[in-house]
Amino acid sequence: MVKALKLREDFYVNINNIVTLVLDESSIQISTNGSVYEIIQVAIDVNNNYGDVLVSVQEFHRIKRELFDSMGIKE
């Protein structure tokens, strides 16, 4: 069963293809091993943060929680 992580209204990532996470206070770097190796930077949309996907603080915490739950990571 494929489980998708919603990053934006039109952008989903297959959780089974995530191989690494790099986390700091305002961004998450997600590396995937799908048909093409890809790195996606998710960042909170404030003060000129750089990111492939810019999200609100609430969405950032939802994405982080879903990633942690799927990977068995305790905060």
Helices and strands as residue ranges (DSSP letters): E 4-8, E 11-14, G 15-17, E 18-23, E 27-33, E 37-44, E 53-55, H 57-71
